[in-house]
Amino acid sequence: MKRFMLAASVSLTFAASFAGAAHAAALDQFKSFVASTKSARGEFTQTMTKNVDGAKKTSAPSTGTFVFARPGKFIWTYQKPYEQVLQADGEQLYIYDKDLNQVTVKKLGDALGSSPAAILFGSNDLEKNFTLSEAGARDGMEWLKAVPKAKDTSFELISIGLKNGQPEAMELKDNFGQVSTLAFKKFEKNPALGATAFKFDVPKGADVVKQ
């Protein structure tokens, strides 16, 4: 479970504020987000649902905070039920597991690619990697569907739910039918961030593993 939640966030992971009318189509809101949201921060709750013996089972929620600056800079922090940090400085991705006191380092390009994370943290050229389409209204939100064009991604479908000009939910369906659901709150658009806000400092005594 812990590994899946981490992988979902790395592949993920996320959302931002959308400018537009409350009932504007999801795709219009999304394009407005791409044009106007350069950075953001807020809080999230994440759950994972999978089929077990023919019945759907949902995990206990994980909660935490996020901050990002496009392209390719972010800090995604799990606070409960366990502490982990995913942090990128535009070139490298650092995954810190507090329980193991271990930092895994990857090239950011390899970690993002045609993944859900590219929607939030990547460049503006999203339609190069995703096929975007309207997905109708559900649960009081307008939904956008994003299908990765790459065949080797671990996710087959990403859905973003928008309401009143900003995202409130994100669903990540993997190739095994498991769905990771993110809910967002306390979203702040384009906050002032320092030049060193995304510099990663290796915790004292932590092992560093490069991949």
Buried (B, 14 or more C-beta within 10 A) or exposed (E): EBEBBBBBBBBBBBBBBBBBEEEBBBBBBBBBBBEBBBBBBBBBBBBBBBEEEEEEEEBEBBBBBBBBBBBBBBBBBBEEEEEBBBBBBBEBBBBBBEEEEBBBBBEBEEBBBBBBBBBBBBEEEBEEBBEBEBBEEEEEBBBBBBBBEEEEBBBEBBBBBBBBBBBBBBBBBBEEEBBBBBBBEEBEBBEEBEEEBBEBEEEEEBEEEEE
